[in-house]
C-alpha cells in the first residue's frame, strides 16, 4: 500500500501560483502588444517586446518548465512575423550549444570512472571543510581559468569538480549525522554553484581575451578610433584596470554568497587528514580513470591555446591551430582554414566522440567504452539545449527587428545632459539590465556604434562610454539566460531560479558600482582618458 505524503494545501497553493503566473504572463504580453506604439518602434519590435516580457515572466516564475519557455521563439516568432521559422530554429544549433554538450559528456565520463571523487578529495585535503574557504577557492580558481579561456568552458571544467566535492562531503558527514548532512550540503551547494558561474563571468572581463565582449570592443576601437589618432587599448592597461576590479568583485561576490553559511556538522572531525585517508583508500587510478583525466587535460589545453596567449603585443604561448598549419605547410598542405573554422565547441565534441571510441576497464573481450550512449541520454540535461536556443533566438530577434537599436537610442537620449560620472553610472545600469535578456556579444556589437556616436556628439573620449559598457555586458547575474554560465548551473537542477534572482540582484548592483568606480578612478588615469570634454 502506498501512502501519499503530499500536503494537499501546499499542492493547491502551488497550482494556484502556477495558474496565476501563467495568467500574469499573458496579461502583460497583451498589454505590451496592444499598447500605443512608442515613436520609432516598429510593429515587429513591439511584438518582440511583448513576447520577451512573456518569456521573462515565465523564466522567472516557472509556471511551465524553463525548457518549454525556451521553445516559445520557434512557435511565436514566425506567427508574429518576427523571424522566419528556419532562422529562429537555427539559433538552437549555436556553437555554444555544442560546447555545452561536449563539456557535459566529458563531465559524465569523469563521474562514471570516479575521477571527480579523486579530484574532490584532493581539493578537500588542501582547503579543508570551511564553507567560506570552499566557495572562495572555487570562485578564484574559476575566475583564473576564465581569464584565458571562454567563460562557458571554465564553468564546464569546474562544475563537475564542485558537484563531486559536495557528494564527497555529504557522504563523509552522513557517517555521524545523516539527518543533518543533506540539509547542510543543500545550503552550501547553491552558493558554490552560483559562485562558479558568477566567477566565470567576472574573471572573463579582467583580460582582453577573457570574453568575446572584450574582443568585440577591441576590434571596434582599433578599426574606428586608433586610425583617427586615439591611443590603442593595450592588454597591460586593460589588466591594470580590470584585474583589480575583477578581484574586488570576486571578493564582494564571495562575501554575498557566504555571509550566512554556517560551519558544516561534524566539521571538527572532517580534518584534512580524514580526506587524505579516504584518498589513500581509493588506491591508484585505474587505466580508464587515467584516460579520462588525460582527455580532460588535453581538452582544457586545447581550449586555452586555441588562440595565441598574448600580453600586450608579446606572444607568451602559441596557438595550436597555428602550429598545425605550420607543420602541414612543411609538406605543402594548406590547412590555413583551421585558424578561423575551429571553435571551442569543435574541441569539446571531438573529445566527446573519443569517449565513445576509447576502451574503459573490464574484460578484454567485452570491454566497455569510456562512455556509452545510454548513460549520455540519461545524464545530459537536454532541456538546457532548449534554454540556450531560446536565449540565442531572442538575441537574434532583437537585432533583426532593431529593438536593440531602439533601446540603444533611448539610452543615448537618457545620457545627454548628465555629468560624465552619471553617464557612466546610468550606462552601466542600462547595459546590465539589457544583457540579462540578450547575448553579451550582441549587446556590445549593437551598442558600440551608438555609444561612439553619442560620445562624439557630447565631445567626450569614447572610451568613457565604450569601456564600461563592454565590462557591464559581462555582469548579468540575475537571469538564467543572462550568461551561458548562469544557464549551465541552473541546468544542474540544484539551483532554484529564485536563488539566482535573489543573489543576482545584489551582485548586479555591486557590478554597476564597481565598473563605474574603477572606470572613473583607475581606468581614466591608467588609460590616459580625459574626464572633461575634448575637441578631438
C-alpha positions as CSV (number, residue, x, y, z in Angstrom):
1,X,0.0,0.0,0.0
2,X,1.4,3.4,-0.9
3,X,0.9,6.5,1.1
4,X,0.7,9.9,-0.5
5,X,2.6,12.3,1.8
6,X,1.9,15.4,-0.4
7,X,0.4,18.2,1.6
8,X,-3.0,18.9,-0.2
9,X,-2.8,22.6,0.9
10,X,0.7,23.0,-0.5
11,X,-0.3,21.3,-3.7
12,X,-3.3,23.6,-4.0
13,X,-1.2,26.7,-3.4
14,X,1.3,25.5,-6.0
15,X,-1.4,25.1,-8.6
16,X,-2.8,28.5,-7.8
17,X,0.6,30.1,-8.1
18,X,1.3,28.5,-11.5
19,X,-2.1,29.4,-12.9
20,X,-1.7,33.0,-11.6
21,X,1.8,33.3,-13.2
22,X,0.5,31.9,-16.4
23,X,-2.3,34.4,-16.5
24,X,0.1,37.3,-15.5
25,X,2.4,36.5,-18.3
26,X,-0.4,36.5,-20.8
27,X,-1.9,39.8,-19.4
28,X,1.5,41.5,-19.6
29,X,2.0,40.1,-23.1
30,X,-1.3,41.5,-24.3
31,X,-0.7,44.8,-22.5
32,X,2.6,45.4,-24.4
33,X,1.3,44.0,-27.6
34,X,-1.7,46.4,-27.8
35,X,-0.1,49.4,-26.1
36,X,0.2,52.6,-28.3
37,X,3.4,52.2,-30.3
38,X,6.3,54.4,-29.0
39,X,7.9,56.7,-31.5
40,X,10.5,54.9,-33.7
41,X,9.5,51.4,-32.6
42,X,8.5,49.1,-35.5
43,X,5.4,46.9,-35.2
44,X,7.7,43.8,-35.3
45,X,9.9,45.2,-32.5
46,X,6.8,45.9,-30.4
47,X,5.6,42.3,-30.9
48,X,9.0,41.0,-29.9
49,X,9.0,43.2,-26.8
50,X,5.6,41.6,-25.8
51,X,7.0,38.0,-26.3
52,X,10.1,38.9,-24.4
53,X,8.0,40.1,-21.4
54,X,6.1,36.8,-21.6
55,X,9.2,34.7,-21.6
56,X,10.8,36.8,-18.9
57,X,7.8,36.2,-16.6
58,X,7.8,32.5,-17.3
59,X,11.5,32.1,-16.8
60,X,11.4,33.9,-13.5
61,X,8.3,32.3,-12.0
62,X,8.4,28.9,-13.8
63,X,4.7,28.2,-14.2
64,X,5.9,25.9,-17.0
65,X,9.3,24.2,-17.3
66,X,12.1,26.6,-18.4
67,X,12.9,24.5,-21.4
68,X,9.3,24.8,-22.7
69,X,9.6,28.6,-22.3
70,X,12.8,28.3,-24.3
71,X,10.8,26.8,-27.2
72,X,8.4,29.7,-27.5
73,X,10.5,31.6,-30.1
74,X,10.1,28.7,-32.5
75,X,6.3,28.9,-32.1
76,X,5.7,32.6,-31.7
77,X,8.4,34.4,-33.8
78,X,7.1,33.0,-37.2
79,X,3.5,33.5,-36.2
80,X,4.1,37.2,-35.3
81,X,6.4,37.8,-38.3
82,X,9.5,38.4,-36.2
83,X,11.8,35.7,-37.6
84,X,11.2,33.0,-40.2
85,X,11.0,29.5,-38.7
86,X,14.3,28.5,-40.3
87,X,16.1,31.5,-38.8
88,X,14.6,31.0,-35.3
89,X,15.4,27.3,-35.3
90,X,19.0,27.9,-36.4
91,X,19.7,29.5,-33.0
92,X,19.2,26.2,-31.3
93,X,22.3,24.9,-33.1
94,X,24.6,27.7,-32.0
95,X,28.2,26.6,-31.4
96,X,27.8,27.3,-27.7
97,X,25.2,24.6,-27.5
98,X,27.7,22.0,-28.8
99,X,30.3,23.3,-26.4
100,X,27.9,22.7,-23.6
101,X,27.0,19.2,-24.9
102,X,30.7,18.2,-25.3
103,X,31.5,19.6,-21.9
104,X,28.6,17.7,-20.3
105,X,29.7,14.4,-21.9
106,X,33.2,14.9,-20.5
107,X,31.7,15.5,-17.1
108,X,29.7,12.3,-17.4
109,X,32.8,10.3,-18.2
110,X,34.6,11.9,-15.2
111,X,31.8,10.9,-13.0
112,X,31.5,7.3,-14.4
113,X,35.1,6.5,-13.7
114,X,35.2,8.2,-10.3
115,X,37.8,10.8,-11.3
116,X,35.6,13.5,-9.9
117,X,35.8,11.9,-6.4
118,X,39.6,11.7,-6.6
119,X,39.8,15.4,-7.6
120,X,37.3,16.4,-4.9
121,X,39.3,14.5,-2.2
122,X,42.5,16.2,-3.3
123,X,40.8,19.6,-3.1
124,X,39.3,18.9,0.4
125,X,42.7,17.6,1.7
126,X,44.1,21.1,0.8
127,X,41.3,23.6,1.6
128,X,39.5,21.7,4.4
129,X,35.8,21.9,5.0
130,X,35.2,25.6,5.8
131,X,32.2,26.5,3.6
132,X,33.7,30.0,3.0
133,X,37.1,28.6,2.0
134,X,35.5,26.1,-0.3
135,X,33.3,28.8,-2.1
136,X,36.2,31.3,-2.3
137,X,38.6,28.7,-3.5
138,X,36.3,27.6,-6.4
139,X,35.5,31.1,-7.3
140,X,39.1,32.3,-7.6
141,X,40.1,29.1,-9.5
142,X,37.2,29.5,-11.9
143,X,38.0,33.2,-12.4
144,X,41.6,32.5,-13.2
145,X,40.7,29.9,-15.8
146,X,38.2,32.3,-17.3
147,X,40.8,35.0,-17.8
148,X,42.3,32.8,-20.6
149,X,39.5,30.6,-21.9
150,X,35.8,31.1,-22.6
151,X,33.5,31.6,-19.6
152,X,31.5,28.6,-20.7
153,X,34.5,26.3,-20.9
154,X,35.7,27.4,-17.5
155,X,32.3,26.7,-15.9
156,X,32.1,23.3,-17.5
157,X,35.6,22.4,-16.2
158,X,34.9,23.4,-12.6
159,X,31.2,22.4,-12.3
160,X,31.7,18.6,-12.1
161,X,34.5,19.0,-9.6
162,X,32.2,21.2,-7.4
163,X,29.4,18.7,-7.6
164,X,31.7,15.8,-6.8
165,X,33.0,17.7,-3.8
166,X,29.5,18.2,-2.5
167,X,28.8,14.5,-2.8
168,X,32.0,13.6,-1.1
169,X,31.3,16.0,1.8
170,X,27.8,14.7,2.2
171,X,29.0,11.1,2.3
172,X,31.6,12.0,4.9
173,X,29.1,13.8,7.1
174,X,26.5,11.1,6.8
175,X,28.7,8.7,8.7
176,X,27.9,10.5,12.0
177,X,24.9,12.8,11.3
178,X,22.9,11.6,8.3
179,X,19.9,13.6,9.3
180,X,21.9,16.9,9.0
181,X,24.1,16.0,6.1
182,X,21.7,16.6,3.2
183,X,20.4,19.9,4.6
184,X,23.9,21.3,5.2
185,X,25.0,20.3,1.7
186,X,22.0,21.8,0.1
187,X,22.7,25.1,1.8
188,X,26.3,25.0,0.6
189,X,25.6,23.8,-3.0
190,X,23.6,26.9,-4.1
191,X,26.4,29.4,-3.2
192,X,29.1,27.1,-4.6
193,X,27.5,26.6,-8.0
194,X,26.3,30.2,-8.3
195,X,29.8,31.3,-7.2
196,X,31.3,29.2,-10.1
197,X,29.0,30.8,-12.6
198,X,29.5,34.3,-11.4
199,X,33.3,33.9,-11.1
200,X,33.5,32.8,-14.7
201,X,31.8,36.0,-15.9
202,X,33.8,38.2,-13.5
203,X,37.1,36.6,-14.3
204,X,36.4,36.8,-18.0
205,X,36.3,40.6,-18.2
206,X,39.7,41.0,-16.5
207,X,41.6,40.4,-19.7
208,X,41.1,41.5,-23.3
209,X,41.0,37.8,-24.4
210,X,38.9,36.5,-21.5
211,X,35.5,37.0,-23.1
212,X,34.0,37.8,-26.5
213,X,32.6,41.2,-25.5
214,X,36.1,42.5,-24.7
215,X,37.4,41.3,-28.1
216,X,34.4,42.9,-29.8
217,X,35.3,46.2,-28.1
218,X,39.0,46.0,-29.0
219,X,38.3,45.3,-32.7
220,X,35.8,48.1,-32.9
221,X,38.2,50.5,-31.1
222,X,41.1,49.7,-33.4
223,X,39.0,50.0,-36.6
224,X,37.1,53.1,-35.7
225,X,39.3,55.2,-33.5
226,X,43.0,54.2,-33.5
227,X,43.2,55.3,-37.1
228,X,41.9,58.7,-36.0
229,X,44.8,59.2,-33.6
230,X,43.3,57.8,-30.4
231,X,45.7,55.6,-28.4
232,X,45.3,51.8,-28.6
233,X,44.0,50.0,-25.5
234,X,46.8,47.6,-24.6
235,X,46.5,44.2,-22.9
236,X,48.6,45.5,-20.0
237,X,46.4,48.7,-19.5
238,X,43.2,46.7,-19.5
239,X,44.6,44.2,-16.9
240,X,45.9,47.0,-14.7
241,X,42.4,48.4,-14.6
242,X,40.1,45.4,-14.6
243,X,42.1,42.7,-12.9
244,X,41.8,44.7,-9.6
245,X,38.1,45.3,-10.5
246,X,37.7,41.6,-11.0
247,X,39.4,40.7,-7.7
248,X,37.3,43.2,-5.8
249,X,34.1,41.9,-7.3
250,X,35.1,38.3,-6.6
251,X,35.8,39.2,-3.0
252,X,32.4,41.0,-2.6
253,X,30.6,38.3,-4.5
254,X,32.1,35.7,-2.2
255,X,31.0,37.6,0.8
256,X,27.5,37.9,-0.5
257,X,27.4,34.1,-1.3
258,X,28.8,33.1,2.1
259,X,27.6,35.6,4.6
260,X,25.0,33.3,6.2
261,X,26.8,30.0,5.7
262,X,27.2,28.1,8.9
263,X,30.0,25.6,9.7
264,X,29.2,22.1,8.5
265,X,28.0,19.5,11.0
266,X,30.8,17.4,12.5
267,X,33.3,19.7,10.7
268,X,35.8,19.3,13.5
269,X,36.1,15.6,12.7
270,X,36.5,16.2,8.9
271,X,40.1,17.2,9.0
272,X,42.4,17.3,6.0
273,X,43.9,14.0,7.2
274,X,40.5,12.5,7.1
275,X,40.2,13.2,3.3
276,X,43.9,12.2,2.7
277,X,42.9,8.8,4.3
278,X,39.9,8.5,2.0
279,X,42.1,9.3,-0.9
280,X,44.6,6.6,0.1
281,X,41.7,4.1,0.3
282,X,40.8,4.8,-3.3
283,X,44.2,3.4,-4.3
284,X,45.9,4.1,-7.7
285,X,43.9,5.4,-10.5
286,X,42.5,2.7,-12.9
287,X,43.5,2.9,-16.6
288,X,40.1,4.2,-17.6
289,X,40.3,6.9,-15.0
290,X,43.8,7.9,-16.3
291,X,42.5,8.0,-19.9
292,X,39.6,10.3,-18.9
293,X,42.0,12.6,-16.9
294,X,44.3,12.7,-19.9
295,X,41.5,13.5,-22.3
296,X,40.1,16.2,-19.9
297,X,43.6,17.8,-19.6
298,X,44.1,17.7,-23.3
299,X,40.7,19.3,-23.9
300,X,41.5,22.1,-21.4
301,X,44.9,22.7,-23.0
302,X,43.4,22.9,-26.5
303,X,40.7,25.4,-25.2
304,X,43.4,27.5,-23.6
305,X,45.7,27.5,-26.7
306,X,43.0,27.8,-29.4
307,X,44.3,31.4,-29.9
308,X,47.8,32.7,-29.1
309,X,48.2,33.8,-25.5
310,X,49.2,37.4,-25.8
311,X,50.2,40.1,-23.3
312,X,50.2,43.4,-25.0
313,X,51.9,42.7,-28.3
314,X,54.0,39.9,-26.9
315,X,53.1,36.3,-27.6
316,X,53.5,34.2,-24.5
317,X,52.3,30.9,-25.9
318,X,51.5,30.0,-29.5
319,X,48.1,28.8,-30.7
320,X,47.8,25.1,-31.6
321,X,46.0,25.7,-34.9
322,X,48.9,27.9,-35.9
323,X,51.4,25.1,-35.1
324,X,49.3,22.6,-37.1
325,X,49.2,25.0,-40.0
326,X,53.0,25.4,-40.0
327,X,53.5,21.6,-39.7
328,X,51.4,20.8,-42.7
329,X,53.0,23.7,-44.7
330,X,56.2,21.8,-44.5
331,X,54.6,19.1,-46.7
332,X,52.9,21.6,-49.0
333,X,49.5,21.1,-47.5
334,X,47.4,24.2,-46.9
335,X,45.2,24.0,-43.8
336,X,45.1,27.7,-43.0
337,X,41.3,27.4,-42.6
338,X,41.8,25.9,-39.2
339,X,42.6,29.3,-37.7
340,X,39.0,30.5,-38.3
341,X,36.9,27.3,-38.5
342,X,37.8,25.6,-35.2
343,X,35.9,26.8,-32.1
344,X,35.7,25.6,-28.5
345,X,32.7,23.6,-29.4
346,X,34.7,21.7,-32.1
347,X,37.3,20.7,-29.4
348,X,34.6,19.6,-26.9
349,X,32.7,17.5,-29.4
350,X,35.9,15.9,-30.7
351,X,36.8,14.9,-27.2
352,X,33.3,13.7,-26.5
353,X,33.4,11.4,-29.6
354,X,36.7,9.9,-28.3
355,X,34.9,8.9,-25.1
356,X,32.6,6.6,-27.2
357,X,35.6,5.1,-29.0
358,X,38.3,4.6,-26.3
359,X,38.0,1.4,-24.2
360,X,37.4,1.6,-20.5
361,X,38.1,-1.1,-17.8
362,X,36.7,-4.6,-17.9
363,X,37.2,-8.0,-19.6
364,X,39.3,-7.8,-22.7
365,X,36.6,-9.5,-24.9
366,X,33.8,-7.3,-23.6
367,X,35.5,-4.1,-22.6
368,X,33.1,-1.1,-22.3
369,X,33.9,2.2,-23.8
370,X,34.7,5.2,-21.6
371,X,31.1,6.3,-22.1
372,X,28.1,4.7,-23.7
373,X,25.1,6.5,-25.3
374,X,22.5,5.2,-22.8
375,X,24.4,6.9,-20.0
376,X,24.7,10.0,-22.1
377,X,21.0,10.1,-22.8
378,X,20.2,9.8,-19.1
379,X,22.9,12.2,-17.8
380,X,22.6,15.2,-20.2
381,X,20.0,17.9,-19.2
382,X,18.5,18.1,-22.7
383,X,16.2,20.9,-21.6
384,X,19.3,23.1,-21.3
385,X,19.8,23.0,-25.1
386,X,16.3,24.5,-25.5
387,X,17.0,27.1,-22.9
388,X,20.2,28.1,-24.7
389,X,18.4,28.1,-28.0
390,X,15.6,30.3,-26.7
391,X,18.1,32.9,-25.4
392,X,20.1,32.9,-28.7
393,X,16.9,33.2,-30.8
394,X,15.8,36.1,-28.6
395,X,19.2,37.8,-29.2
396,X,18.9,37.3,-33.0
397,X,15.3,38.7,-32.9
398,X,16.5,41.8,-31.1
399,X,18.9,42.5,-33.9
400,X,16.6,41.6,-36.7
401,X,13.7,43.8,-35.6
402,X,16.1,46.6,-34.5
403,X,14.6,46.6,-31.0
404,X,18.2,46.7,-29.7
405,X,18.8,49.8,-31.8
406,X,15.7,51.5,-30.4
407,X,16.8,50.7,-26.8
408,X,20.3,52.0,-27.6
409,X,18.9,55.3,-28.9
410,X,16.9,55.7,-25.7
411,X,20.0,55.0,-23.7
412,X,21.9,57.7,-25.6
413,X,18.9,60.1,-25.1
414,X,18.9,59.5,-21.4
415,X,22.7,60.1,-21.1
416,X,22.5,63.5,-22.8
417,X,22.7,66.4,-20.3
418,X,24.2,64.3,-17.4
419,X,27.6,64.7,-15.8
420,X,30.2,62.3,-17.2
421,X,30.2,60.3,-13.9
422,X,26.4,60.0,-14.0
423,X,26.6,59.0,-17.7
424,X,28.9,56.1,-16.8
425,X,26.7,55.0,-13.8
426,X,23.5,55.2,-15.9
427,X,25.1,53.4,-18.8
428,X,26.3,50.5,-16.6
429,X,22.8,50.2,-15.2
430,X,21.2,50.1,-18.7
431,X,23.7,47.6,-20.1
432,X,23.5,45.3,-17.0
433,X,19.7,45.1,-17.3
434,X,19.8,44.7,-21.1
435,X,22.3,41.9,-21.1
436,X,20.0,39.8,-18.8
437,X,17.9,39.2,-21.9
438,X,20.3,39.5,-24.9
439,X,23.6,37.9,-25.8
440,X,26.5,39.7,-24.2
441,X,28.4,39.9,-27.5
442,X,25.3,41.0,-29.4
443,X,24.7,43.7,-26.8
444,X,28.2,45.1,-27.2
445,X,28.1,44.8,-31.0
446,X,24.8,46.8,-31.1
447,X,25.9,49.5,-28.5
448,X,29.4,50.2,-29.8
449,X,28.4,52.4,-32.8
450,X,25.6,54.0,-30.9
451,X,27.7,55.0,-27.9
452,X,30.6,56.1,-30.1
453,X,28.3,58.5,-31.9
454,X,26.9,59.8,-28.6
455,X,30.5,60.3,-27.2
456,X,31.5,62.3,-30.3
457,X,28.3,64.4,-30.1
458,X,28.9,65.1,-26.4
459,X,32.7,65.8,-27.1
460,X,34.0,63.2,-24.6
461,X,36.5,60.5,-25.1
462,X,34.6,57.5,-26.5
463,X,36.4,55.1,-24.1
464,X,34.4,56.7,-21.2
465,X,31.3,55.0,-22.6
466,X,32.6,52.1,-24.6
467,X,34.8,50.6,-21.9
468,X,32.3,50.4,-19.0
469,X,29.5,49.3,-21.4
470,X,31.8,46.4,-22.5
471,X,32.5,45.3,-19.0
472,X,28.9,45.7,-17.8
473,X,27.8,43.3,-20.6
474,X,29.5,40.5,-18.6
475,X,27.7,41.4,-15.4
476,X,24.3,39.8,-15.9
477,X,23.8,37.7,-12.8
478,X,20.0,37.5,-12.3
479,X,18.5,35.6,-15.3
480,X,19.3,32.0,-16.4
481,X,19.7,33.3,-20.0
482,X,21.8,36.3,-18.8
483,X,25.1,34.4,-19.5
484,X,25.9,30.8,-20.5
485,X,27.5,30.1,-17.1
486,X,24.2,31.1,-15.4
487,X,22.2,28.7,-17.7
488,X,24.7,25.8,-17.1
489,X,24.3,25.9,-13.3
490,X,20.6,26.2,-13.5
491,X,20.6,23.1,-15.7
492,X,22.0,21.0,-12.8
493,X,18.6,21.3,-11.1
494,X,20.3,22.1,-7.8
495,X,19.9,25.9,-8.0
496,X,16.4,27.4,-7.9
497,X,15.8,30.4,-10.2
498,X,14.6,32.3,-7.1
499,X,18.1,31.9,-5.6
500,X,19.7,33.2,-8.7
501,X,17.3,36.2,-8.8
502,X,18.0,37.0,-5.1
503,X,21.8,36.8,-5.2
504,X,22.0,38.1,-8.8
505,X,20.1,41.3,-7.9
506,X,22.7,42.1,-5.2
507,X,25.6,41.3,-7.5
508,X,24.2,43.3,-10.3
509,X,24.2,46.4,-8.0
510,X,27.8,45.5,-6.9
511,X,28.8,45.2,-10.6
512,X,27.3,48.5,-11.6
513,X,29.0,50.3,-8.7
514,X,32.4,48.6,-9.2
515,X,32.5,49.1,-13.0
516,X,31.6,52.8,-12.6
517,X,34.2,53.4,-9.9
518,X,37.0,51.5,-11.5
519,X,36.4,53.2,-14.8
520,X,36.5,56.6,-13.2
521,X,39.2,56.3,-10.6
522,X,41.5,53.7,-12.2
523,X,40.6,53.4,-15.9
524,X,40.8,57.1,-16.7
525,X,44.4,57.7,-15.3
526,X,45.9,54.4,-16.5
527,X,44.4,54.7,-20.0
528,X,45.0,58.4,-20.1
529,X,41.4,59.2,-20.7
530,X,40.4,62.9,-20.1
531,X,37.4,63.3,-17.8
532,X,36.4,66.5,-19.4
533,X,35.1,67.4,-22.9
534,X,37.6,67.3,-25.7
535,X,37.9,68.9,-29.1
536,X,39.1,65.8,-30.9
